[in-house]
Amino acid sequence: MKALIALSVIVSFAFGSFAQLSQIKRKDALAPDSNRFKITIDRKTGYIDATGSIVIRPTFESGQEFSEGLCAVRSNGLYGFINVQGEFVIEPRFDYATTFTEGAALTFIGGQPEFVDKRGIPLFKSVFKSMTPYDHGRSWVRTYSDKTGIVDKTGKLLIDTVYSRISEFSDGVAVAYGFEDKTYSSKGRRRKMLATIIDTTGTQLIPYGKYAEIFGPDDGYFRASPVEKRWSGDTEYLLDLTGKKVYTLSDPGKRNYSSFIGGVSNGLIRTTVPAPGLNNNHDVYMTTNGKIIYENGVQNWTRDFSHSRAFVQNDDDTWSIINTKGQIVSKRKYDNVLGSGFSSGRAYVKIDSSWGAIDTLENFLVTPQFADIHVASIRADHIFFA
């Protein structure tokens, strides 16, 4: 255990010298309870608290993270659920089980998915091949014919299973994909992807099949590519939440943009463009009506805006911070920056071979002192540095 604690240092943010930080919301993973963290010792799973003390001894074959006060763990080949004291409140009977979200956990017996409540009682009888954890009372389901729809907590279809894929909802809208069986390649049969925008009732806001791909929404805008490409190259559009075009890349007379490379944030979007006089592209930040506010050097990296700040790479490979006017506002240069930059008001930066954390005013939340940090080790208001 001493070796584990030596390698993982838990940093907890609170009022005082550090700013209070809100919980990170990740769409690809459920945030665990803030005072229980999974550990593995001698191939057995247990749990520690924020001080590093073992509060549930490592006796389980495997386990999930705690969520809503319960945790799925595997004992004698089957999954059940324990409370924060390590006591079983739902006895092991599942082949596999996930974390609780919105009062329901997804479980599996014989490959069949089923939601149970905190008493272990099924919410409804599942007839689907797969289901996702609930998000605002919605679960994305897939039929055995590989069609996707959305159900509520009673199993009632909110959106019929007629699409190949449906994105998460944001601002009351989502992107839904289907397929057209016509070929578009002479070298074999490939199915053409078609997309539309739907609201929470499943109503299509734009004609299905008008666009091949739609991404977003980000900051109230979608990025879209038409099914038919322009002769001058790939055309891309910015759409508002109703599906109306607000800006078109590669318009006649406009600069020959290559493509959007990020979502809209703080009213700005990153775009890669041909560098004047060079056979290379470089990144620019532009407004949603096409006005450029910052152009970066050739082959230098950039990050999306968040909290009115964005990281840009300098010619010497260091990183600086710009504001929404395109002005460099950094107090210092950074050797590296983790992921997309600022998130929840903080960013993880590297200075002189050591990692730390800063806020948007570049005050140190964690003084650079750690050799490494990974996105997967950031949990709620705790960060595991190594």
C-alpha positions as CSV (number, residue, x, y, z in Angstrom):
1,M,0.0,0.0,0.0
2,K,2.9,2.3,0.7
3,A,4.1,1.9,-2.8
4,L,0.7,2.9,-4.2
5,I,0.4,6.0,-2.0
6,A,4.0,7.0,-3.0
7,L,3.1,6.9,-6.7
8,S,-0.3,8.6,-6.5
9,V,-0.7,12.0,-4.8
10,I,-4.2,13.2,-4.2
11,V,-4.8,17.0,-4.5
12,S,-8.1,18.3,-3.2
13,F,-9.3,21.8,-4.1
14,A,-11.3,23.9,-1.6
15,F,-11.9,27.5,-0.5
16,G,-8.9,29.4,0.9
17,S,-5.7,29.6,-1.0
18,F,-7.2,27.5,-3.8
19,A,-10.4,28.3,-5.7
20,Q,-13.4,26.2,-5.2
21,L,-13.8,24.1,-8.4
22,S,-17.0,22.6,-9.7
23,Q,-17.2,18.9,-10.6
24,I,-15.8,18.0,-14.0
25,K,-18.6,16.7,-16.3
26,R,-17.5,14.2,-18.8
27,K,-19.8,12.8,-21.4
28,D,-17.8,9.7,-21.9
29,A,-17.6,8.6,-18.2
30,L,-19.6,8.9,-15.0
31,A,-17.9,10.9,-12.3
32,P,-17.4,8.8,-9.2
33,D,-18.4,9.8,-5.6
34,S,-15.8,12.2,-4.4
35,N,-14.7,10.3,-1.3
36,R,-14.3,6.8,-2.6
37,F,-11.6,5.8,-5.0
38,K,-10.9,2.3,-6.5
39,I,-7.6,0.6,-5.8
40,T,-6.1,-2.8,-6.8
41,I,-3.7,-4.7,-4.5
42,D,-2.6,-8.2,-5.3
43,R,-5.3,-8.4,-8.1
44,K,-8.1,-7.6,-5.6
45,T,-10.2,-4.4,-5.7
46,G,-10.9,-2.2,-2.7
47,Y,-11.5,1.5,-2.0
48,I,-9.7,4.4,-0.4
49,D,-11.0,7.8,0.8
50,A,-9.5,11.2,-0.1
51,T,-6.8,10.9,2.5
52,G,-5.5,7.6,1.0
53,S,-6.8,5.5,3.9
54,I,-8.3,2.1,3.0
55,V,-12.0,2.2,3.9
56,I,-13.1,-1.0,2.0
57,R,-10.6,-3.8,2.1
58,P,-9.4,-5.2,-1.3
59,T,-11.4,-8.4,-1.4
60,F,-13.4,-8.2,-4.6
61,E,-12.4,-9.7,-8.0
62,S,-13.2,-6.4,-9.7
63,G,-15.4,-3.3,-9.3
64,Q,-16.7,-0.1,-10.7
65,E,-16.5,3.4,-9.1
66,F,-19.0,4.5,-6.5
67,S,-21.9,6.5,-7.7
68,E,-25.0,7.7,-5.8
69,G,-23.8,5.9,-2.7
70,L,-23.5,2.4,-4.3
71,C,-20.9,0.5,-6.2
72,A,-21.0,-2.6,-8.4
73,V,-18.4,-5.2,-7.4
74,R,-17.7,-8.7,-8.5
75,S,-17.6,-11.5,-5.9
76,N,-17.4,-15.2,-6.6
77,G,-17.9,-14.5,-10.3
78,L,-21.1,-12.4,-10.1
79,Y,-21.8,-8.7,-9.6
80,G,-23.8,-7.1,-6.8
81,F,-23.9,-3.7,-5.2
82,I,-22.2,-2.5,-2.0
83,N,-22.7,0.7,0.0
84,V,-19.9,3.1,1.2
85,Q,-19.3,0.8,4.2
86,G,-18.6,-2.2,1.9
87,E,-21.9,-4.0,2.7
88,F,-23.9,-5.7,0.0
89,V,-27.3,-4.0,-0.5
90,I,-28.0,-6.0,-3.7
91,E,-26.6,-9.5,-3.5
92,P,-24.4,-10.7,-6.4
93,R,-26.5,-12.2,-9.2
94,F,-25.5,-10.3,-12.3
95,D,-22.9,-11.3,-15.0
96,Y,-22.0,-7.7,-15.2
97,A,-23.2,-4.4,-13.7
98,T,-22.5,-0.7,-14.2
99,T,-22.6,2.4,-12.0
100,F,-25.9,4.0,-10.8
101,T,-27.0,7.1,-12.6
102,E,-30.4,8.9,-12.0
103,G,-31.4,6.1,-9.7
104,A,-30.9,3.2,-12.1
105,A,-28.0,0.9,-12.9
106,L,-27.5,-1.1,-16.1
107,T,-27.0,-4.8,-15.5
108,F,-26.6,-8.0,-17.6
109,I,-27.6,-11.6,-17.2
110,G,-26.9,-13.9,-20.1
111,G,-26.0,-11.0,-22.3
112,Q,-29.4,-9.3,-21.9
113,P,-29.3,-5.7,-20.6
114,E,-31.7,-4.6,-17.9
115,F,-32.1,-1.6,-15.6
116,V,-32.5,-2.1,-11.8
117,D,-33.3,0.4,-9.1
118,K,-31.5,0.6,-5.8
119,R,-33.5,-2.3,-4.4
120,G,-32.4,-4.5,-7.3
121,I,-35.9,-4.5,-8.9
122,P,-36.0,-4.2,-12.7
123,L,-37.5,-1.0,-14.1
124,F,-39.0,-2.8,-17.1
125,K,-38.6,-5.9,-19.2
126,S,-35.9,-5.2,-21.8
127,V,-36.3,-6.3,-25.4
128,F,-33.2,-4.5,-26.7
129,K,-29.8,-5.6,-27.7
130,S,-28.1,-2.7,-25.8
131,M,-29.0,0.3,-23.7
132,T,-27.1,3.3,-22.3
133,P,-27.1,4.7,-18.8
134,Y,-29.9,7.3,-18.3
135,D,-29.2,10.9,-19.2
136,H,-32.0,13.3,-18.2
137,G,-34.5,10.4,-18.1
138,R,-33.4,9.0,-21.5
139,S,-31.7,5.8,-22.5
140,W,-30.4,5.2,-26.0
141,V,-31.4,1.7,-27.0
142,R,-30.4,-0.5,-29.9
143,T,-32.5,-3.3,-31.4
144,Y,-31.3,-6.6,-32.7
145,S,-31.6,-5.2,-36.2
146,D,-29.1,-2.4,-35.2
147,K,-31.6,0.5,-35.1
148,T,-31.3,3.1,-32.4
149,G,-34.0,4.9,-30.5
150,I,-34.6,6.4,-27.0
151,V,-36.8,5.2,-24.1
152,D,-37.9,6.6,-20.8
153,K,-37.6,4.9,-17.4
154,T,-40.7,2.8,-18.1
155,G,-39.3,1.5,-21.3
156,K,-41.6,3.6,-23.4
157,L,-40.2,4.8,-26.8
158,L,-39.6,8.6,-26.8
159,I,-37.9,8.4,-30.2
160,D,-38.6,5.5,-32.4
161,T,-35.9,3.0,-33.4
162,V,-35.4,4.2,-37.0
163,Y,-31.9,5.7,-36.9
164,S,-28.5,4.1,-37.0
165,R,-27.2,6.5,-34.4
166,I,-28.4,9.5,-32.2
167,S,-26.1,11.9,-30.5
168,E,-26.6,13.2,-27.0
169,F,-29.1,16.1,-26.6
170,S,-27.8,19.6,-26.0
171,D,-29.9,22.8,-26.0
172,G,-32.9,20.5,-26.7
173,V,-31.6,19.1,-30.0
174,A,-29.5,16.2,-31.2
175,V,-28.0,14.8,-34.4
176,A,-29.6,11.6,-35.8
177,Y,-27.9,9.5,-38.5
178,G,-29.3,7.0,-40.9
179,F,-28.2,5.4,-44.1
180,E,-29.1,5.5,-47.8
181,D,-28.5,2.2,-49.5
182,K,-27.2,3.7,-52.8
183,T,-23.5,3.2,-53.6
184,Y,-21.2,6.1,-54.0
185,S,-18.0,4.2,-54.7
186,S,-17.1,2.2,-57.8
187,K,-14.7,0.1,-55.8
188,G,-17.4,-1.6,-53.8
189,R,-20.7,-1.1,-52.0
190,R,-20.4,1.5,-49.3
191,R,-23.4,3.0,-47.6
192,K,-23.9,6.7,-47.7
193,M,-24.4,8.3,-44.3
194,L,-27.2,10.9,-44.0
195,A,-27.9,13.1,-41.0
196,T,-30.6,15.4,-39.6
197,I,-31.3,17.4,-36.5
198,I,-34.1,16.3,-34.2
199,D,-35.7,17.8,-31.0
200,T,-36.6,15.9,-27.9
201,T,-39.9,14.7,-29.5
202,G,-38.0,13.2,-32.5
203,T,-39.3,16.0,-34.9
204,Q,-36.8,16.6,-37.7
205,L,-35.8,20.3,-37.9
206,I,-34.1,20.0,-41.3
207,P,-34.9,17.6,-44.2
208,Y,-33.4,14.2,-43.7
209,G,-30.5,13.5,-46.1
210,K,-29.6,17.1,-46.8
211,Y,-26.3,16.7,-44.9
212,A,-23.8,13.8,-44.8
213,E,-22.4,14.8,-41.4
214,I,-23.4,17.1,-38.6
215,F,-21.4,17.8,-35.5
216,G,-22.4,19.7,-32.3
217,P,-24.1,21.7,-31.2
218,D,-21.3,23.7,-29.6
219,D,-22.1,27.1,-28.2
220,G,-25.4,27.1,-30.1
221,Y,-24.0,26.1,-33.5
222,F,-23.7,22.9,-35.6
223,R,-21.0,22.1,-38.1
224,A,-22.3,20.4,-41.2
225,S,-21.1,18.9,-44.5
226,P,-23.5,18.5,-47.5
227,V,-24.1,15.2,-49.2
228,E,-23.0,16.7,-52.5
229,K,-19.6,18.4,-52.5
230,R,-18.7,21.6,-54.3
231,W,-16.4,21.5,-57.3
232,S,-13.8,23.6,-55.4
233,G,-13.5,21.3,-52.5
234,D,-15.3,20.2,-49.4
235,T,-17.9,22.8,-48.3
236,E,-18.8,23.1,-44.7
237,Y,-21.5,25.1,-43.0
238,L,-22.3,26.6,-39.6
239,L,-25.9,26.0,-38.7
240,D,-27.9,27.5,-35.8
241,L,-30.0,25.4,-33.4
242,T,-32.9,25.5,-35.9
243,G,-30.8,24.1,-38.7
244,K,-30.5,27.5,-40.6
245,K,-27.2,28.2,-42.3
246,V,-25.3,31.1,-40.7
247,Y,-21.9,30.8,-42.5
248,T,-20.5,28.8,-45.4
249,L,-16.8,27.9,-45.9
250,S,-15.4,28.1,-49.4
251,D,-17.9,30.7,-50.6
252,P,-16.9,32.3,-53.9
253,G,-14.7,35.3,-53.2
254,K,-13.9,34.2,-49.7
255,R,-10.6,32.8,-48.4
256,N,-10.2,29.1,-49.3
257,Y,-10.7,27.5,-45.9
258,S,-9.9,23.9,-45.5
259,S,-12.1,22.8,-42.7
260,F,-13.3,23.5,-39.2
261,I,-11.1,21.7,-36.6
262,G,-13.1,22.4,-33.5
263,G,-16.5,23.4,-32.2
264,V,-17.7,26.9,-31.6
265,S,-16.8,28.3,-28.2
266,N,-17.0,31.9,-26.8
267,G,-18.4,32.8,-30.3
268,L,-15.2,31.6,-32.0
269,I,-14.3,28.6,-34.1
270,R,-10.9,27.1,-35.0
271,T,-10.3,26.6,-38.7
272,T,-7.3,25.3,-40.7
273,V,-6.5,27.3,-43.8
274,P,-3.8,27.4,-46.5
275,A,-0.9,29.6,-45.4
276,P,-0.2,32.4,-47.8
277,G,2.6,31.5,-50.2
278,L,3.3,28.2,-48.6
279,N,2.2,24.6,-49.3
280,N,1.0,24.1,-45.8
281,N,-2.0,24.9,-43.6
282,H,-2.1,26.8,-40.4
283,D,-4.8,27.4,-37.8
284,V,-6.9,30.5,-37.4
285,Y,-9.6,31.6,-35.0
286,M,-12.6,33.2,-36.6
287,T,-16.0,34.5,-35.6
288,T,-19.2,32.8,-36.7
289,N,-19.5,35.3,-39.6
290,G,-16.0,34.6,-40.9
291,K,-13.9,37.4,-39.3
292,I,-10.4,36.2,-38.4
293,I,-9.2,37.3,-35.0
294,Y,-5.9,35.3,-34.7
295,E,-3.6,33.4,-37.1
296,N,-1.2,30.9,-35.7
297,G,2.2,29.9,-37.2
298,V,2.5,27.1,-39.8
299,Q,2.3,23.6,-38.2
300,N,1.7,25.0,-34.7
301,W,-1.0,23.5,-32.6
302,T,-4.0,25.3,-31.1
303,R,-6.8,24.5,-28.6
304,D,-10.5,25.5,-28.5
305,F,-11.6,28.5,-26.4
306,S,-13.0,28.0,-23.0
307,H,-13.7,30.7,-20.3
308,S,-12.6,33.3,-22.9
309,R,-9.1,31.8,-23.1
310,A,-7.3,29.5,-25.5
311,F,-3.8,28.0,-25.7
312,V,-1.7,28.5,-28.8
313,Q,1.6,26.9,-29.6
314,N,4.6,29.3,-30.4
315,D,7.3,28.8,-33.0
316,D,9.6,27.6,-30.2
317,D,7.1,24.8,-29.3
318,T,6.1,26.5,-26.0
319,W,2.5,27.5,-25.3
320,S,0.9,30.9,-24.7
321,I,-2.7,32.0,-23.9
322,I,-4.8,34.3,-26.0
323,N,-8.1,36.1,-25.2
324,T,-11.2,36.4,-27.5
325,K,-9.7,39.4,-29.2
326,G,-6.7,37.3,-30.4
327,Q,-4.3,39.1,-28.0
328,I,-1.6,37.1,-26.1
329,V,-2.3,37.6,-22.4
330,S,0.1,35.0,-20.9
331,K,2.2,35.9,-17.9
332,R,4.6,33.1,-18.8
333,K,5.2,30.5,-21.5
334,Y,4.3,26.8,-20.8
335,D,6.2,23.7,-22.0
336,N,3.0,21.7,-22.5
337,V,-0.7,21.8,-21.8
338,L,-3.0,18.8,-21.1
339,G,-5.9,18.0,-23.4
340,S,-8.0,20.8,-24.7
341,G,-6.7,23.4,-22.2
342,F,-9.1,25.1,-19.8
343,S,-12.0,23.1,-18.4
344,S,-14.1,24.0,-15.3
345,G,-11.9,27.1,-14.9
346,R,-8.6,25.3,-14.7
347,A,-5.8,24.0,-16.9
348,Y,-3.0,21.5,-16.3
349,V,0.3,22.9,-17.5
350,K,3.9,21.8,-17.6
351,I,6.8,24.1,-16.7
352,D,10.5,23.0,-16.4
353,S,9.5,19.3,-16.8
354,S,6.9,19.5,-13.9
355,W,3.1,19.5,-14.1
356,G,0.8,21.8,-12.1
357,A,-2.6,23.5,-12.5
358,I,-3.6,27.1,-13.1
359,D,-6.8,29.1,-13.2
360,T,-7.9,31.4,-16.0
361,L,-5.9,34.3,-14.4
362,E,-2.8,32.0,-14.3
363,N,-2.7,31.7,-10.6
364,F,-1.3,28.4,-9.5
365,L,-3.9,26.0,-8.1
366,V,-1.2,23.3,-7.9
367,T,2.5,24.5,-8.0
368,P,4.3,22.6,-10.8
369,Q,6.0,19.7,-9.0
370,F,4.8,16.4,-10.5
371,A,6.4,14.3,-13.2
372,D,3.2,13.2,-15.0
373,I,-0.6,13.6,-15.1
374,H,-3.2,11.9,-17.2
375,V,-6.8,12.8,-18.1
376,A,-8.1,9.5,-16.7
377,S,-6.7,10.4,-13.3
378,I,-8.9,13.6,-12.9
379,R,-11.9,12.7,-10.7
380,A,-14.4,15.3,-9.4
381,D,-12.4,17.8,-7.3
382,H,-9.4,15.5,-6.9
383,I,-6.4,15.0,-9.2
384,F,-4.0,12.1,-9.1
385,F,-0.5,13.2,-10.1
386,A,2.5,10.9,-10.3
